[in-house]
Amino acid sequence: MSTLTDTVTPVAELKKRVLAFAQERDWEQFHSPKNLSMALAAEAAELMEHFLWATPEASRDIAAEPAKRQKIAEELADVVIYSLEFANQTGMDVAAIIEAKMAANARKYPVEKAKGRSEKYTEL
């Protein structure tokens, strides 16, 4: 497998590789939106487990610690893989839905109201 990086790898290539991996193993039969969303939640929980009870500052240190970073990276990869497979199985265009969501978020959280604040948009 070639070396992929964010700077040179299109999302479409990642989706293609994730789909091929599942197809080679005949796993698409298990990849309903329900099952993939549940698997995604489970993997997100495994990612969160690395930071359980840590302060926000300590969580940055944990993420930078080489011994833990690899395990955290594996959990993040699982989250992204399941997300891409969900997109494959539902026919969603990841770039398009991210662009639409970012535009909606920009309307909900205008810079002049939201900058430096963590409140929900209904509280700004």
The first five atom37 places (N, CA, C, CB, O) and aatype in JSON, in Angstrom:
{
  "aatype": [12, 15, 16, 10, 16, 3, 16, 19, 16, 14, 19, 0, 6, 10, 11, 11, 1, 19, 10, 0, 13, 0, 5, 6, 1, 3, 17, 6, 5, 13, 8, 15, 14, 11, 2, 10, 15, 12, 0, 10, 0, 0, 6, 0, 0, 6, 10, 12, 6, 8, 13, 10, 17, 0, 16, 14, 6, 0, 15, 1, 3, 9, 0, 0, 6, 14, 0, 11, 1, 5, 11, 9, 0, 6, 6, 10, 0, 3, 19, 19, 9, 18, 15, 10, 6, 13, 0, 2, 5, 16, 7, 12, 3, 19, 0, 0, 9, 9, 6, 0, 11, 12, 0, 0, 2, 0, 1, 11, 18, 14, 19, 6, 11, 0, 11, 7, 1, 15, 6, 11, 18, 16, 6, 10],
  "atom_mask": [
    [1, 1, 1, 1, 1],
    [1, 1, 1, 1, 1],
    [1, 1, 1, 1, 1],
    [1, 1, 1, 1, 1],
    [1, 1, 1, 1, 1],
    [1, 1, 1, 1, 1],
    [1, 1, 1, 1, 1],
    [1, 1, 1, 1, 1],
    [1, 1, 1, 1, 1],
    [1, 1, 1, 1, 1],
    [1, 1, 1, 1, 1],
    [1, 1, 1, 1, 1],
    [1, 1, 1, 1, 1],
    [1, 1, 1, 1, 1],
    [1, 1, 1, 1, 1],
    [1, 1, 1, 1, 1],
    [1, 1, 1, 1, 1],
    [1, 1, 1, 1, 1],
    [1, 1, 1, 1, 1],
    [1, 1, 1, 1, 1],
    [1, 1, 1, 1, 1],
    [1, 1, 1, 1, 1],
    [1, 1, 1, 1, 1],
    [1, 1, 1, 1, 1],
    [1, 1, 1, 1, 1],
    [1, 1, 1, 1, 1],
    [1, 1, 1, 1, 1],
    [1, 1, 1, 1, 1],
    [1, 1, 1, 1, 1],
    [1, 1, 1, 1, 1],
    [1, 1, 1, 1, 1],
    [1, 1, 1, 1, 1],
    [1, 1, 1, 1, 1],
    [1, 1, 1, 1, 1],
    [1, 1, 1, 1, 1],
    [1, 1, 1, 1, 1],
    [1, 1, 1, 1, 1],
    [1, 1, 1, 1, 1],
    [1, 1, 1, 1, 1],
    [1, 1, 1, 1, 1],
    [1, 1, 1, 1, 1],
    [1, 1, 1, 1, 1],
    [1, 1, 1, 1, 1],
    [1, 1, 1, 1, 1],
    [1, 1, 1, 1, 1],
    [1, 1, 1, 1, 1],
    [1, 1, 1, 1, 1],
    [1, 1, 1, 1, 1],
    [1, 1, 1, 1, 1],
    [1, 1, 1, 1, 1],
    [1, 1, 1, 1, 1],
    [1, 1, 1, 1, 1],
    [1, 1, 1, 1, 1],
    [1, 1, 1, 1, 1],
    [1, 1, 1, 1, 1],
    [1, 1, 1, 1, 1],
    [1, 1, 1, 1, 1],
    [1, 1, 1, 1, 1],
    [1, 1, 1, 1, 1],
    [1, 1, 1, 1, 1],
    [1, 1, 1, 1, 1],
    [1, 1, 1, 1, 1],
    [1, 1, 1, 1, 1],
    [1, 1, 1, 1, 1],
    [1, 1, 1, 1, 1],
    [1, 1, 1, 1, 1],
    [1, 1, 1, 1, 1],
    [1, 1, 1, 1, 1],
    [1, 1, 1, 1, 1],
    [1, 1, 1, 1, 1],
    [1, 1, 1, 1, 1],
    [1, 1, 1, 1, 1],
    [1, 1, 1, 1, 1],
    [1, 1, 1, 1, 1],
    [1, 1, 1, 1, 1],
    [1, 1, 1, 1, 1],
    [1, 1, 1, 1, 1],
    [1, 1, 1, 1, 1],
    [1, 1, 1, 1, 1],
    [1, 1, 1, 1, 1],
    [1, 1, 1, 1, 1],
    [1, 1, 1, 1, 1],
    [1, 1, 1, 1, 1],
    [1, 1, 1, 1, 1],
    [1, 1, 1, 1, 1],
    [1, 1, 1, 1, 1],
    [1, 1, 1, 1, 1],
    [1, 1, 1, 1, 1],
    [1, 1, 1, 1, 1],
    [1, 1, 1, 1, 1],
    [1, 1, 1, 0, 1],
    [1, 1, 1, 1, 1],
    [1, 1, 1, 1, 1],
    [1, 1, 1, 1, 1],
    [1, 1, 1, 1, 1],
    [1, 1, 1, 1, 1],
    [1, 1, 1, 1, 1],
    [1, 1, 1, 1, 1],
    [1, 1, 1, 1, 1],
    [1, 1, 1, 1, 1],
    [1, 1, 1, 1, 1],
    [1, 1, 1, 1, 1],
    [1, 1, 1, 1, 1],
    [1, 1, 1, 1, 1],
    [1, 1, 1, 1, 1],
    [1, 1, 1, 1, 1],
    [1, 1, 1, 1, 1],
    [1, 1, 1, 1, 1],
    [1, 1, 1, 1, 1],
    [1, 1, 1, 1, 1],
    [1, 1, 1, 1, 1],
    [1, 1, 1, 1, 1],
    [1, 1, 1, 1, 1],
    [1, 1, 1, 1, 1],
    [1, 1, 1, 1, 1],
    [1, 1, 1, 0, 1],
    [1, 1, 1, 1, 1],
    [1, 1, 1, 1, 1],
    [1, 1, 1, 1, 1],
    [1, 1, 1, 1, 1],
    [1, 1, 1, 1, 1],
    [1, 1, 1, 1, 1],
    [1, 1, 1, 1, 1],
    [1, 1, 1, 1, 1]
  ],
  "atom_positions": [
    [[0.85, -1.18, 0.0], [0.0, 0.0, 0.0], [0.89, 1.24, 0.0], [-0.96, 0.0, 1.22], [1.87, 1.32, 0.75]],
    [[0.55, 2.2, -0.84], [1.35, 3.41, -0.93], [1.12, 4.3, 0.28], [1.02, 4.19, -2.22], [0.17, 4.11, 1.04]],
    [[2.01, 5.25, 0.46], [1.89, 6.19, 1.57], [0.9, 7.28, 1.2], [3.27, 6.8, 1.92], [1.08, 7.97, 0.2]],
    [[-0.14, 7.42, 2.0], [-1.15, 8.44, 1.78], [-0.95, 9.55, 2.79], [-2.58, 7.86, 1.86], [-0.58, 9.31, 3.94]],
    [[-1.21, 10.77, 2.36], [-1.2, 11.91, 3.28], [-2.38, 12.8, 2.95], [0.15, 12.71, 3.18], [-2.92, 12.77, 1.85]],
    [[-2.78, 13.61, 3.93], [-3.9, 14.53, 3.74], [-3.65, 15.5, 2.59], [-4.17, 15.3, 5.01], [-4.58, 15.89, 1.9]],
    [[-2.41, 15.88, 2.39], [-2.12, 16.92, 1.39], [-2.23, 16.42, -0.05], [-0.73, 17.46, 1.62], [-2.36, 17.24, -0.97]],
    [[-2.19, 15.11, -0.26], [-2.23, 14.61, -1.64], [-3.32, 13.58, -1.92], [-0.9, 14.01, -1.98], [-3.49, 13.16, -3.06]],
    [[-4.06, 13.17, -0.91], [-5.03, 12.09, -1.1], [-6.46, 12.63, -1.11], [-4.87, 11.04, 0.01], [-6.94, 13.14, -0.1]],
    [[-7.14, 12.52, -2.23], [-8.53, 12.96, -2.3], [-9.44, 12.07, -1.43], [-9.03, 12.96, -3.76], [-9.16, 10.88, -1.24]],
    [[-10.51, 12.65, -0.92], [-11.48, 11.88, -0.14], [-12.0, 10.7, -0.98], [-12.65, 12.78, 0.33], [-12.2, 9.61, -0.45]],
    [[-12.21, 10.93, -2.25], [-12.72, 9.86, -3.13], [-11.8, 8.64, -3.12], [-12.88, 10.38, -4.56], [-12.27, 7.5, -3.17]],
    [[-10.51, 8.87, -3.06], [-9.56, 7.75, -3.0], [-9.71, 6.98, -1.7], [-8.11, 8.26, -3.16], [-9.68, 5.75, -1.7]],
    [[-9.86, 7.68, -0.6], [-10.06, 7.02, 0.7], [-11.36, 6.21, 0.68], [-10.09, 8.05, 1.85], [-11.38, 5.07, 1.14]],
    [[-12.43, 6.8, 0.17], [-13.71, 6.09, 0.09], [-13.58, 4.83, -0.76], [-14.81, 7.01, -0.48], [-14.11, 3.77, -0.42]],
    [[-12.86, 4.94, -1.87], [-12.65, 3.81, -2.76], [-11.9, 2.68, -2.05], [-11.88, 4.25, -4.02], [-12.27, 1.52, -2.17]],
    [[-10.87, 3.02, -1.31], [-10.08, 2.02, -0.6], [-10.88, 1.35, 0.52], [-8.82, 2.66, -0.02], [-10.79, 0.14, 0.72]],
    [[-11.65, 2.15, 1.25], [-12.49, 1.6, 2.32], [-13.53, 0.65, 1.72], [-13.18, 2.74, 3.12], [-13.75, -0.43, 2.26]],
    [[-14.15, 1.06, 0.63], [-15.16, 0.22, -0.01], [-14.54, -1.08, -0.53], [-15.84, 0.98, -1.16], [-15.12, -2.16, -0.36]],
    [[-13.38, -0.99, -1.17], [-12.72, -2.18, -1.7], [-12.37, -3.15, -0.56], [-11.45, -1.79, -2.47], [-12.52, -4.36, -0.72]],
    [[-11.91, -2.63, 0.56], [-11.58, -3.47, 1.72], [-12.81, -4.25, 2.17], [-11.03, -2.6, 2.88], [-12.74, -5.45, 2.42]],
    [[-13.94, -3.56, 2.29], [-15.18, -4.21, 2.72], [-15.66, -5.22, 1.67], [-16.27, -3.16, 2.98], [-16.09, -6.32, 2.02]],
    [[-15.59, -4.86, 0.41], [-16.05, -5.75, -0.66], [-15.21, -7.02, -0.74], [-16.02, -5.03, -2.0], [-15.75, -8.11, -0.93]],
    [[-13.9, -6.89, -0.59], [-13.02, -8.05, -0.64], [-13.38, -9.08, 0.45], [-11.56, -7.62, -0.48], [-13.14, -10.27, 0.27]],
    [[-13.92, -8.62, 1.54], [-14.26, -9.49, 2.67], [-15.74, -9.83, 2.73], [-13.85, -8.83, 3.98], [-16.19, -10.5, 3.66]],
    [[-16.51, -9.37, 1.73], [-17.96, -9.58, 1.68], [-18.62, -9.05, 2.95], [-18.28, -11.07, 1.49], [-19.49, -9.7, 3.53]],
    [[-18.21, -7.87, 3.37], [-18.75, -7.25, 4.58], [-19.88, -6.28, 4.31], [-17.66, -6.55, 5.32], [-20.55, -5.83, 5.24]],
    [[-20.09, -5.94, 3.04], [-21.16, -4.98, 2.76], [-22.52, -5.46, 3.26], [-21.24, -4.7, 1.26], [-23.39, -4.65, 3.57]],
    [[-22.7, -6.76, 3.33], [-23.96, -7.31, 3.82], [-24.25, -6.89, 5.26], [-23.95, -8.82, 3.71], [-25.4, -6.87, 5.68]],
    [[-23.22, -6.55, 6.0], [-23.36, -6.14, 7.4], [-23.38, -4.61, 7.56], [-22.22, -6.71, 8.23], [-23.66, -4.1, 8.64]],
    [[-23.1, -3.9, 6.47], [-22.89, -2.46, 6.55], [-24.15, -1.65, 6.24], [-21.81, -2.07, 5.6], [-24.16, -0.82, 5.34]],
    [[-25.19, -1.91, 7.0], [-26.39, -1.08, 6.9], [-26.11, 0.25, 7.59], [-27.63, -1.79, 7.53], [-25.2, 0.34, 8.41]],
    [[-26.88, 1.29, 7.27], [-26.69, 2.55, 7.98], [-26.81, 2.37, 9.5], [-27.71, 3.58, 7.51], [-26.05, 2.98, 10.25]],
    [[-27.74, 1.55, 9.96], [-27.9, 1.31, 11.39], [-26.63, 0.72, 11.98], [-29.09, 0.38, 11.65], [-26.11, 1.23, 12.98]],
    [[-26.12, -0.34, 11.38], [-24.92, -0.99, 11.92], [-23.69, -0.09, 11.85], [-24.65, -2.29, 11.17], [-22.89, -0.05, 12.78]],
    [[-23.55, 0.62, 10.75], [-22.38, 1.5, 10.62], [-22.45, 2.66, 11.6], [-22.27, 2.04, 9.19], [-21.43, 3.06, 12.15]],
    [[-23.64, 3.21, 11.82], [-23.75, 4.31, 12.79], [-23.44, 3.82, 14.2], [-25.16, 4.95, 12.74], [-22.83, 4.54, 14.99]],
    [[-23.86, 2.6, 14.51], [-23.57, 2.04, 15.83], [-22.08, 1.74, 15.97], [-24.39, 0.76, 16.06], [-21.5, 2.0, 17.03]],
    [[-21.46, 1.2, 14.94], [-20.03, 0.93, 14.97], [-19.25, 2.23, 15.11], [-19.58, 0.18, 13.71], [-18.25, 2.3, 15.83]],
    [[-19.7, 3.26, 14.42], [-19.06, 4.57, 14.5], [-19.14, 5.12, 15.93], [-19.72, 5.56, 13.51], [-18.15, 5.65, 16.44]],
    [[-20.29, 4.99, 16.56], [-20.44, 5.45, 17.95], [-19.53, 4.66, 18.89], [-21.9, 5.32, 18.41], [-18.93, 5.23, 19.79]],
    [[-19.43, 3.36, 18.67], [-18.57, 2.52, 19.52], [-17.11, 2.93, 19.37], [-18.75, 1.03, 19.16], [-16.39, 3.01, 20.36]],
    [[-16.68, 3.18, 18.15], [-15.29, 3.59, 17.92], [-15.03, 4.98, 18.49], [-14.96, 3.55, 16.43], [-13.94, 5.23, 19.02]],
    [[-16.0, 5.88, 18.37], [-15.84, 7.21, 18.97], [-15.69, 7.09, 20.48], [-17.05, 8.12, 18.62], [-14.9, 7.82, 21.09]],
    [[-16.44, 6.18, 21.09], [-16.31, 5.96, 22.55], [-14.92, 5.42, 22.88], [-17.4, 4.97, 23.05], [-14.34, 5.82, 23.9]],
    [[-14.38, 4.54, 22.06], [-13.02, 4.04, 22.31], [-11.99, 5.15, 22.19], [-12.69, 2.9, 21.33], [-11.0, 5.17, 22.92]],
    [[-12.21, 6.08, 21.27], [-11.33, 7.24, 21.16], [-11.44, 8.1, 22.42], [-11.68, 8.07, 19.91], [-10.42, 8.53, 22.97]],
    [[-12.65, 8.34, 22.87], [-12.86, 9.17, 24.07], [-12.25, 8.55, 25.31], [-14.34, 9.4, 24.29], [-11.81, 9.26, 26.22]],
    [[-12.22, 7.24, 25.36], [-11.7, 6.55, 26.55], [-10.27, 6.95, 26.88], [-11.77, 5.05, 26.33], [-9.88, 6.95, 28.05]],
    [[-9.49, 7.28, 25.88], [-8.09, 7.68, 26.11], [-7.99, 8.97, 26.92], [-7.37, 7.85, 24.78], [-6.96, 9.24, 27.53]],
    [[-9.06, 9.75, 26.92], [-9.03, 11.06, 27.57], [-9.94, 11.15, 28.79], [-9.42, 12.13, 26.58], [-10.1, 12.21, 29.39]],
    [[-10.54, 10.03, 29.14], [-11.47, 10.01, 30.27], [-10.81, 10.51, 31.54], [-12.01, 8.59, 30.48], [-9.73, 10.05, 31.91]],
    [[-11.44, 11.43, 32.18], [-11.03, 12.05, 33.45], [-9.85, 13.01, 33.33], [-10.68, 10.97, 34.43], [-9.4, 13.56, 34.33]],
    [[-9.34, 13.2, 32.14], [-8.23, 14.15, 31.96], [-8.77, 15.57, 31.85], [-7.39, 13.78, 30.7], [-9.88, 15.79, 31.36]],
    [[-7.99, 16.51, 32.3], [-8.34, 17.92, 32.1], [-8.13, 18.26, 30.62], [-7.48, 18.87, 33.02], [-7.45, 17.52, 29.91]],
    [[-8.7, 19.35, 30.15], [-8.45, 19.74, 28.76], [-6.96, 19.88, 28.45], [-9.15, 21.06, 28.45], [-6.5, 19.47, 27.38]],
    [[-6.21, 20.45, 29.38], [-4.77, 20.61, 29.17], [-4.07, 19.26, 29.11], [-4.17, 21.48, 30.28], [-3.23, 19.01, 28.25]],
    [[-4.43, 18.38, 30.05], [-3.81, 17.05, 30.08], [-4.15, 16.25, 28.83], [-4.27, 16.28, 31.33], [-3.34, 15.44, 28.37]],
    [[-5.33, 16.47, 28.27], [-5.71, 15.72, 27.06], [-4.77, 16.05, 25.9], [-7.16, 16.03, 26.67], [-4.5, 15.2, 25.06]],
    [[-4.3, 17.28, 25.85], [-3.33, 17.65, 24.79], [-2.01, 16.91, 24.99], [-3.07, 19.18, 24.79], [-1.39, 16.46, 24.03]],
    [[-1.6, 16.8, 26.24], [-0.36, 16.06, 26.55], [-0.52, 14.58, 26.21], [0.01, 16.22, 28.04], [0.39, 13.96, 25.66]],
    [[-1.67, 14.01, 26.53], [-1.94, 12.6, 26.23], [-1.86, 12.37, 24.72], [-3.33, 12.17, 26.77], [-1.25, 11.39, 24.27]],
    [[-2.46, 13.25, 23.95], [-2.48, 13.1, 22.49], [-1.09, 13.22, 21.88], [-3.4, 14.12, 21.87], [-0.84, 12.71, 20.79]],
    [[-0.19, 13.91, 22.58], [1.17, 14.1, 22.07], [2.14, 13.03, 22.53], [1.68, 15.44, 22.48], [3.23, 12.9, 21.98]],
    [[1.76, 12.28, 23.54], [2.65, 11.26, 24.1], [2.82, 10.11, 23.11], [2.1, 10.74, 25.47], [1.84, 9.45, 22.76]],
    [[4.05, 9.86, 22.64], [4.27, 8.86, 21.59], [3.65, 7.49, 21.89], [5.73, 8.7, 21.37], [3.08, 6.87, 20.99]],
    [[3.76, 7.01, 23.1], [3.24, 5.68, 23.43], [1.73, 5.6, 23.27], [3.64, 5.3, 24.85], [1.19, 4.57, 22.88]],
    [[1.04, 6.68, 23.57], [-0.42, 6.7, 23.48], [-0.91, 7.18, 22.12], [-1.0, 7.57, 24.57], [-2.0, 6.82, 21.68]],
    [[-0.09, 8.0, 21.48], [-0.5, 8.6, 20.21], [-0.86, 7.54, 19.16], [0.62, 9.48, 19.68], [-1.83, 7.72, 18.43]],
    [[-0.11, 6.45, 19.09], [-0.39, 5.42, 18.1], [-1.75, 4.78, 18.35], [0.7, 4.35, 18.13], [-2.51, 4.56, 17.4]],
    [[-2.07, 4.48, 19.6], [-3.37, 3.89, 19.92], [-4.51, 4.86, 19.64], [-3.41, 3.45, 21.4], [-5.57, 4.47, 19.15]],
    [[-4.28, 6.13, 19.95], [-5.28, 7.17, 19.66], [-5.47, 7.29, 18.14], [-4.84, 8.54, 20.26], [-6.6, 7.41, 17.67]],
    [[-4.38, 7.25, 17.4], [-4.45, 7.32, 15.94], [-5.25, 6.16, 15.36], [-3.04, 7.33, 15.34], [-6.02, 6.33, 14.42]],
    [[-5.07, 4.97, 15.93], [-5.83, 3.8, 15.46], [-7.32, 3.98, 15.7], [-5.33, 2.53, 16.17], [-8.14, 3.62, 14.86]],
    [[-7.68, 4.54, 16.84], [-9.1, 4.78, 17.13], [-9.67, 5.85, 16.21], [-9.31, 5.19, 18.6], [-10.79, 5.71, 15.71]],
    [[-8.9, 6.91, 15.98], [-9.36, 7.95, 15.04], [-9.53, 7.36, 13.64], [-8.35, 9.13, 15.01], [-10.5, 7.67, 12.95]],
    [[-8.6, 6.51, 13.23], [-8.72, 5.86, 11.92], [-10.0, 5.05, 11.84], [-7.5, 4.96, 11.65], [-10.69, 5.08, 10.82]],
    [[-10.33, 4.32, 12.9], [-11.57, 3.54, 12.9], [-12.79, 4.45, 12.74], [-11.69, 2.73, 14.2], [-13.72, 4.11, 12.0]],
    [[-12.79, 5.59, 13.43], [-13.9, 6.53, 13.32], [-14.03, 7.03, 11.87], [-13.7, 7.72, 14.29], [-15.13, 7.07, 11.32]],
    [[-12.92, 7.39, 11.27], [-12.95, 7.92, 9.91], [-13.33, 6.82, 8.92], [-11.57, 8.52, 9.53], [-14.11, 7.06, 8.0]],
    [[-12.8, 5.62, 9.1], [-13.13, 4.51, 8.2], [-14.62, 4.22, 8.23], [-12.34, 3.24, 8.6], [-15.25, 4.09, 7.18]],
    [[-15.19, 4.11, 9.43], [-16.63, 3.86, 9.51], [-17.42, 5.02, 8.93], [-17.06, 3.61, 10.97], [-18.47, 4.8, 8.32]],
    [[-16.96, 6.24, 9.11], [-17.64, 7.4, 8.53], [-17.62, 7.32, 7.01], [-16.99, 8.71, 9.01], [-18.63, 7.58, 6.35]],
    [[-16.47, 6.98, 6.45], [-16.37, 6.87, 4.99], [-17.21, 5.72, 4.46], [-14.92, 6.68, 4.58], [-17.83, 5.84, 3.4]],
    [[-17.24, 4.61, 5.17], [-18.07, 3.49, 4.72], [-19.55, 3.83, 4.84], [-17.75, 2.23, 5.55], [-20.35, 3.42, 4.0]],
    [[-19.92, 4.59, 5.86], [-21.3, 5.07, 5.98], [-21.64, 5.91, 4.75], [-21.5, 5.89, 7.29], [-22.71, 5.75, 4.15]],
    [[-20.73, 6.8, 4.37], [-20.95, 7.63, 3.19], [-21.05, 6.76, 1.93], [-19.8, 8.65, 3.03], [-21.9, 7.01, 1.08]],
    [[-20.21, 5.74, 1.83], [-20.29, 4.83, 0.69], [-21.65, 4.16, 0.61], [-19.19, 3.77, 0.78], [-22.27, 4.13, -0.45]],
    [[-22.1, 3.63, 1.72], [-23.32, 2.83, 1.73], [-24.59, 3.66, 1.6], [-23.39, 2.03, 2.99], [-25.64, 3.14, 1.21]],
    [[-24.51, 4.94, 1.92], [-25.68, 5.81, 1.8], [-25.61, 6.75, 0.6], [-25.83, 6.63, 3.05], [-26.53, 7.52, 0.35]],
    [[-24.5, 6.67, -0.15], [-24.36, 7.5, -1.33], [-24.15, 8.98, -1.03], [0.0, 0.0, 0.0], [-24.52, 9.84, -1.82]],
    [[-23.56, 9.27, 0.11], [-23.32, 10.67, 0.48], [-21.95, 11.13, 0.0], [-23.45, 10.86, 1.99], [-20.97, 10.38, 0.08]],
    [[-21.9, 12.35, -0.48], [-20.66, 12.97, -0.93], [-20.07, 13.71, 0.26], [-20.9, 13.93, -2.16], [-20.6, 14.75, 0.67]],
    [[-18.98, 13.2, 0.81], [-18.41, 13.74, 2.05], [-18.03, 15.21, 1.89], [-17.18, 12.93, 2.46], [-18.37, 16.03, 2.75]],
    [[-17.35, 15.56, 0.83], [-16.94, 16.96, 0.64], [-18.16, 17.87, 0.55], [-16.08, 17.11, -0.62], [-18.17, 18.96, 1.13]],
    [[-19.19, 17.44, -0.17], [-20.39, 18.28, -0.34], [-21.14, 18.45, 0.98], [-21.32, 17.66, -1.39], [-21.6, 19.55, 1.28]],
    [[-21.26, 17.38, 1.76], [-22.01, 17.52, 3.01], [-21.22, 18.32, 4.04], [-22.37, 16.15, 3.58], [-21.81, 19.02, 4.87]],
    [[-19.89, 18.22, 4.0], [-19.08, 19.05, 4.9], [-19.2, 20.51, 4.5], [-17.59, 18.6, 4.88], [-19.35, 21.38, 5.36]],
    [[-19.13, 20.79, 3.21], [-19.26, 22.17, 2.75], [-20.62, 22.75, 3.16], [-19.09, 22.24, 1.22], [-20.69, 23.88, 3.62]],
    [[-21.69, 21.98, 2.99], [-23.03, 22.45, 3.36], [-23.13, 22.69, 4.87], [-24.1, 21.44, 2.92], [-23.71, 23.68, 5.31]],
    [[-22.57, 21.79, 5.65], [-22.63, 21.93, 7.11], [-21.81, 23.11, 7.58], [-22.14, 20.65, 7.79], [-22.23, 23.83, 8.49]],
    [[-20.65, 23.33, 6.99], [-19.81, 24.48, 7.37], [-20.53, 25.79, 7.04], [-18.45, 24.41, 6.64], [-20.44, 26.75, 7.8]],
    [[-21.24, 25.83, 5.91], [-22.01, 27.03, 5.56], [-23.13, 27.25, 6.56], [-22.59, 26.91, 4.12], [-23.37, 28.38, 6.98]],
    [[-23.82, 26.19, 6.95], [-24.88, 26.3, 7.96], [-24.3, 26.75, 9.29], [-25.62, 24.95, 8.12], [-24.88, 27.6, 9.97]],
    [[-23.15, 26.19, 9.67], [-22.5, 26.59, 10.93], [-22.07, 28.05, 10.9], [-21.29, 25.69, 11.2], [-22.15, 28.74, 11.91]],
    [[-21.61, 28.51, 9.74], [-21.2, 29.91, 9.62], [-22.39, 30.84, 9.85], [-20.59, 30.18, 8.23], [-22.24, 31.92, 10.44]],
    [[-23.57, 30.42, 9.4], [-24.77, 31.23, 9.64], [-25.18, 31.18, 11.11], [-25.94, 30.75, 8.75], [-25.6, 32.2, 11.67]],
    [[-25.06, 30.01, 11.73], [-25.44, 29.85, 13.14], [-24.45, 30.54, 14.07], [-25.53, 28.37, 13.5], [-24.83, 31.07, 15.11]],
    [[-23.19, 30.52, 13.69], [-22.12, 31.03, 14.54], [-21.34, 32.13, 13.83], [-21.17, 29.88, 14.95], [-20.17, 31.93, 13.48]],
    [[-21.95, 33.3, 13.62], [-21.19, 34.38, 12.96], [-20.0, 34.78, 13.82], [-22.11, 35.61, 12.69], [-20.09, 34.81, 15.05]],
    [[-18.91, 35.08, 13.17], [-17.66, 35.39, 13.88], [-17.87, 36.48, 14.92], [-16.57, 35.82, 12.89], [-17.38, 36.38, 16.05]],
    [[-18.6, 37.51, 14.56], [-18.76, 38.64, 15.49], [-19.51, 38.25, 16.76], [-19.51, 39.77, 14.8], [-19.37, 38.93, 17.78]],
    [[-20.28, 37.18, 16.74], [-20.99, 36.72, 17.94], [-20.29, 35.55, 18.62], [-22.41, 36.33, 17.59], [-20.35, 35.42, 19.85]],
    [[-19.65, 34.69, 17.85], [-19.16, 33.42, 18.39], [-17.67, 33.39, 18.71], [-19.46, 32.34, 17.42], [-17.22, 32.49, 19.43]],
    [[-16.91, 34.32, 18.22], [-15.45, 34.26, 18.39], [-15.07, 34.19, 19.86], [-14.79, 35.48, 17.73], [-15.43, 35.06, 20.65]],
    [[-14.33, 33.14, 20.22], [-13.85, 32.96, 21.58], [-14.9, 32.49, 22.56], [0.0, 0.0, 0.0], [-14.65, 32.49, 23.77]],
    [[-16.07, 32.1, 22.08], [-17.15, 31.68, 22.97], [-17.54, 30.24, 22.64], [-18.38, 32.63, 22.84], [-17.44, 29.81, 21.5]],
    [[-17.99, 29.51, 23.64], [-18.36, 28.1, 23.44], [-19.86, 27.85, 23.56], [-17.63, 27.24, 24.44], [-20.3, 26.7, 23.5]],
    [[-20.64, 28.9, 23.74], [-22.09, 28.72, 23.87], [-22.69, 28.19, 22.57], [-22.76, 30.03, 24.26], [-22.17, 28.4, 21.48]],
    [[-23.82, 27.49, 22.73], [-24.57, 27.04, 21.58], [-25.15, 28.25, 20.86], [-25.69, 26.06, 22.01], [-25.37, 29.3, 21.47]],
    [[-25.39, 28.12, 19.56], [-25.84, 29.25, 18.75], [-27.12, 29.89, 19.28], [-26.06, 28.81, 17.33], [-27.34, 31.08, 19.09]],
    [[-27.95, 29.12, 19.94], [-29.2, 29.68, 20.48], [-28.94, 30.57, 21.7], [-30.17, 28.55, 20.86], [-29.83, 31.29, 22.14]],
    [[-27.72, 30.51, 22.24], [-27.37, 31.29, 23.42], [-26.51, 32.51, 23.09], [-26.66, 30.42, 24.42], [-26.19, 33.29, 23.98]],
    [[-26.13, 32.68, 21.84], [-25.25, 33.8, 21.46], [-26.03, 35.1, 21.4], [-24.57, 33.54, 20.12], [-25.46, 36.15, 21.1]]
  ]
}
